[in-house]
Amino acid sequence: MDQAAEGIQQLIVDWIGKSERLLIKKLSRNDCQWAKGPEFGHQNGVYIPVDLGSSNLFPPLFNVNAEKPHIIETRLPTFWPQSG
C-alpha cells in the first residue's frame, strides 16, 4: 500500500473512532451500474431505504420533481478514497 492510501486508511479509522454511528452500505447493482456510463442508467447516487432516510442520519429529504412525488432526495457529499 502506498503512502497516500495508508493516509486515507488512517483517516477513515480516525473518523470511525470519533463517530457515534456508522453506516456501511454495500452497493447493489442498481447503485453502481450508472458509474459505467450513461448507457447503463441515469441514477446519480445510491438508494437509501425510506426508514434509513428518515432516521436523522442524513440531511433533510426533499422532492425535486413534482411529477414524481415518491422520489425524495438530499445532497450528501461523498469522498471516494479509491478515486481521490
Beta strands, then each sheet from edge to edge (+ up, - down):
end
